[in-house]
Amino acid sequence: MSYTQYPDRLTKPMTPGQADLLRALSIEAYQPKQFADDLTADEAAMRIEALRREIALADSY
């Protein structure tokens, strides 16, 4: 498999919904540097999941 066959999977920008959610989660987790305007959809999804886990862990204490 070559990534050159599927360039949209690597460079598709994050959706407006992902941007809103990532911004809100990064503020809630006190990590505003986790948000960036130029993230791809995959990068945003990974950061959203990581922030959700971190928030859930903090809420469990």
Chimera marker file (.cmm) of the C-alpha trace (Angstrom):
<marker_set name="trace">
<marker id="1" x="0.000" y="0.000" z="0.000" r="1" g="1" b="0" radius="0.5"/>
<marker id="2" x="1.324" y="3.375" z="-0.938" r="1" g="1" b="0" radius="0.5"/>
<marker id="3" x="0.257" y="6.592" z="0.730" r="1" g="1" b="0" radius="0.5"/>
<marker id="4" x="0.582" y="8.382" z="-2.566" r="1" g="1" b="0" radius="0.5"/>
<marker id="5" x="-2.524" y="6.516" z="-3.721" r="1" g="1" b="0" radius="0.5"/>
<marker id="6" x="-4.612" y="8.069" z="-0.933" r="1" g="1" b="0" radius="0.5"/>
<marker id="7" x="-3.352" y="11.629" z="-0.351" r="1" g="1" b="0" radius="0.5"/>
<marker id="8" x="-6.749" y="12.793" z="0.967" r="1" g="1" b="0" radius="0.5"/>
<marker id="9" x="-6.414" y="10.458" z="3.952" r="1" g="1" b="0" radius="0.5"/>
<marker id="10" x="-3.234" y="12.206" z="5.030" r="1" g="1" b="0" radius="0.5"/>
<marker id="11" x="-4.085" y="15.809" z="4.353" r="1" g="1" b="0" radius="0.5"/>
<marker id="12" x="-7.832" y="16.118" z="4.914" r="1" g="1" b="0" radius="0.5"/>
<marker id="13" x="-8.265" y="19.067" z="7.295" r="1" g="1" b="0" radius="0.5"/>
<marker id="14" x="-10.195" y="18.663" z="10.505" r="1" g="1" b="0" radius="0.5"/>
<marker id="15" x="-13.884" y="19.381" z="10.326" r="1" g="1" b="0" radius="0.5"/>
<marker id="16" x="-15.449" y="22.409" z="12.006" r="1" g="1" b="0" radius="0.5"/>
<marker id="17" x="-17.060" y="20.040" z="14.501" r="1" g="1" b="0" radius="0.5"/>
<marker id="18" x="-13.712" y="18.524" z="15.381" r="1" g="1" b="0" radius="0.5"/>
<marker id="19" x="-12.231" y="22.007" z="15.777" r="1" g="1" b="0" radius="0.5"/>
<marker id="20" x="-15.000" y="23.058" z="18.179" r="1" g="1" b="0" radius="0.5"/>
<marker id="21" x="-14.724" y="19.879" z="20.216" r="1" g="1" b="0" radius="0.5"/>
<marker id="22" x="-10.940" y="19.958" z="20.352" r="1" g="1" b="0" radius="0.5"/>
<marker id="23" x="-10.951" y="23.608" z="21.424" r="1" g="1" b="0" radius="0.5"/>
<marker id="24" x="-13.460" y="22.889" z="24.205" r="1" g="1" b="0" radius="0.5"/>
<marker id="25" x="-11.634" y="19.781" z="25.441" r="1" g="1" b="0" radius="0.5"/>
<marker id="26" x="-8.245" y="21.487" z="25.411" r="1" g="1" b="0" radius="0.5"/>
<marker id="27" x="-9.633" y="24.306" z="27.541" r="1" g="1" b="0" radius="0.5"/>
<marker id="28" x="-11.321" y="21.851" z="29.923" r="1" g="1" b="0" radius="0.5"/>
<marker id="29" x="-8.075" y="19.889" z="30.301" r="1" g="1" b="0" radius="0.5"/>
<marker id="30" x="-6.054" y="23.099" z="30.842" r="1" g="1" b="0" radius="0.5"/>
<marker id="31" x="-3.973" y="22.288" z="27.755" r="1" g="1" b="0" radius="0.5"/>
<marker id="32" x="-4.764" y="25.003" z="25.208" r="1" g="1" b="0" radius="0.5"/>
<marker id="33" x="-1.655" y="24.151" z="23.178" r="1" g="1" b="0" radius="0.5"/>
<marker id="34" x="-3.341" y="20.893" z="22.120" r="1" g="1" b="0" radius="0.5"/>
<marker id="35" x="-5.510" y="22.945" z="19.766" r="1" g="1" b="0" radius="0.5"/>
<marker id="36" x="-4.084" y="24.105" z="16.448" r="1" g="1" b="0" radius="0.5"/>
<marker id="37" x="-5.893" y="25.392" z="13.359" r="1" g="1" b="0" radius="0.5"/>
<marker id="38" x="-3.808" y="23.409" z="10.886" r="1" g="1" b="0" radius="0.5"/>
<marker id="39" x="-4.406" y="19.845" z="12.115" r="1" g="1" b="0" radius="0.5"/>
<marker id="40" x="-5.539" y="17.058" z="9.835" r="1" g="1" b="0" radius="0.5"/>
<marker id="41" x="-8.722" y="15.178" z="10.633" r="1" g="1" b="0" radius="0.5"/>
<marker id="42" x="-6.716" y="12.174" z="11.863" r="1" g="1" b="0" radius="0.5"/>
<marker id="43" x="-4.482" y="14.288" z="14.098" r="1" g="1" b="0" radius="0.5"/>
<marker id="44" x="-7.522" y="16.032" z="15.545" r="1" g="1" b="0" radius="0.5"/>
<marker id="45" x="-9.246" y="12.699" z="16.210" r="1" g="1" b="0" radius="0.5"/>
<marker id="46" x="-6.181" y="11.393" z="18.070" r="1" g="1" b="0" radius="0.5"/>
<marker id="47" x="-5.905" y="14.540" z="20.187" r="1" g="1" b="0" radius="0.5"/>
<marker id="48" x="-9.631" y="14.491" z="20.970" r="1" g="1" b="0" radius="0.5"/>
<marker id="49" x="-9.429" y="10.877" z="22.138" r="1" g="1" b="0" radius="0.5"/>
<marker id="50" x="-6.340" y="11.569" z="24.254" r="1" g="1" b="0" radius="0.5"/>
<marker id="51" x="-7.951" y="14.591" z="25.896" r="1" g="1" b="0" radius="0.5"/>
<marker id="52" x="-11.154" y="12.644" z="26.585" r="1" g="1" b="0" radius="0.5"/>
<marker id="53" x="-9.139" y="9.919" z="28.316" r="1" g="1" b="0" radius="0.5"/>
<marker id="54" x="-7.183" y="12.453" z="30.338" r="1" g="1" b="0" radius="0.5"/>
<marker id="55" x="-10.355" y="14.245" z="31.444" r="1" g="1" b="0" radius="0.5"/>
<marker id="56" x="-12.020" y="10.945" z="32.351" r="1" g="1" b="0" radius="0.5"/>
<marker id="57" x="-8.976" y="9.971" z="34.404" r="1" g="1" b="0" radius="0.5"/>
<marker id="58" x="-8.954" y="13.304" z="36.227" r="1" g="1" b="0" radius="0.5"/>
<marker id="59" x="-12.694" y="13.003" z="36.924" r="1" g="1" b="0" radius="0.5"/>
<marker id="60" x="-12.211" y="9.555" z="38.445" r="1" g="1" b="0" radius="0.5"/>
<marker id="61" x="-10.269" y="10.940" z="41.402" r="1" g="1" b="0" radius="0.5"/>
<link id1="1" id2="2" r="1" g="1" b="0" radius="0.2"/>
<link id1="2" id2="3" r="1" g="1" b="0" radius="0.2"/>
<link id1="3" id2="4" r="1" g="1" b="0" radius="0.2"/>
<link id1="4" id2="5" r="1" g="1" b="0" radius="0.2"/>
<link id1="5" id2="6" r="1" g="1" b="0" radius="0.2"/>
<link id1="6" id2="7" r="1" g="1" b="0" radius="0.2"/>
<link id1="7" id2="8" r="1" g="1" b="0" radius="0.2"/>
<link id1="8" id2="9" r="1" g="1" b="0" radius="0.2"/>
<link id1="9" id2="10" r="1" g="1" b="0" radius="0.2"/>
<link id1="10" id2="11" r="1" g="1" b="0" radius="0.2"/>
<link id1="11" id2="12" r="1" g="1" b="0" radius="0.2"/>
<link id1="12" id2="13" r="1" g="1" b="0" radius="0.2"/>
<link id1="13" id2="14" r="1" g="1" b="0" radius="0.2"/>
<link id1="14" id2="15" r="1" g="1" b="0" radius="0.2"/>
<link id1="15" id2="16" r="1" g="1" b="0" radius="0.2"/>
<link id1="16" id2="17" r="1" g="1" b="0" radius="0.2"/>
<link id1="17" id2="18" r="1" g="1" b="0" radius="0.2"/>
<link id1="18" id2="19" r="1" g="1" b="0" radius="0.2"/>
<link id1="19" id2="20" r="1" g="1" b="0" radius="0.2"/>
<link id1="20" id2="21" r="1" g="1" b="0" radius="0.2"/>
<link id1="21" id2="22" r="1" g="1" b="0" radius="0.2"/>
<link id1="22" id2="23" r="1" g="1" b="0" radius="0.2"/>
<link id1="23" id2="24" r="1" g="1" b="0" radius="0.2"/>
<link id1="24" id2="25" r="1" g="1" b="0" radius="0.2"/>
<link id1="25" id2="26" r="1" g="1" b="0" radius="0.2"/>
<link id1="26" id2="27" r="1" g="1" b="0" radius="0.2"/>
<link id1="27" id2="28" r="1" g="1" b="0" radius="0.2"/>
<link id1="28" id2="29" r="1" g="1" b="0" radius="0.2"/>
<link id1="29" id2="30" r="1" g="1" b="0" radius="0.2"/>
<link id1="30" id2="31" r="1" g="1" b="0" radius="0.2"/>
<link id1="31" id2="32" r="1" g="1" b="0" radius="0.2"/>
<link id1="32" id2="33" r="1" g="1" b="0" radius="0.2"/>
<link id1="33" id2="34" r="1" g="1" b="0" radius="0.2"/>
<link id1="34" id2="35" r="1" g="1" b="0" radius="0.2"/>
<link id1="35" id2="36" r="1" g="1" b="0" radius="0.2"/>
<link id1="36" id2="37" r="1" g="1" b="0" radius="0.2"/>
<link id1="37" id2="38" r="1" g="1" b="0" radius="0.2"/>
<link id1="38" id2="39" r="1" g="1" b="0" radius="0.2"/>
<link id1="39" id2="40" r="1" g="1" b="0" radius="0.2"/>
<link id1="40" id2="41" r="1" g="1" b="0" radius="0.2"/>
<link id1="41" id2="42" r="1" g="1" b="0" radius="0.2"/>
<link id1="42" id2="43" r="1" g="1" b="0" radius="0.2"/>
<link id1="43" id2="44" r="1" g="1" b="0" radius="0.2"/>
<link id1="44" id2="45" r="1" g="1" b="0" radius="0.2"/>
<link id1="45" id2="46" r="1" g="1" b="0" radius="0.2"/>
<link id1="46" id2="47" r="1" g="1" b="0" radius="0.2"/>
<link id1="47" id2="48" r="1" g="1" b="0" radius="0.2"/>
<link id1="48" id2="49" r="1" g="1" b="0" radius="0.2"/>
<link id1="49" id2="50" r="1" g="1" b="0" radius="0.2"/>
<link id1="50" id2="51" r="1" g="1" b="0" radius="0.2"/>
<link id1="51" id2="52" r="1" g="1" b="0" radius="0.2"/>
<link id1="52" id2="53" r="1" g="1" b="0" radius="0.2"/>
<link id1="53" id2="54" r="1" g="1" b="0" radius="0.2"/>
<link id1="54" id2="55" r="1" g="1" b="0" radius="0.2"/>
<link id1="55" id2="56" r="1" g="1" b="0" radius="0.2"/>
<link id1="56" id2="57" r="1" g="1" b="0" radius="0.2"/>
<link id1="57" id2="58" r="1" g="1" b="0" radius="0.2"/>
<link id1="58" id2="59" r="1" g="1" b="0" radius="0.2"/>
<link id1="59" id2="60" r="1" g="1" b="0" radius="0.2"/>
<link id1="60" id2="61" r="1" g="1" b="0" radius="0.2"/>
</marker_set>
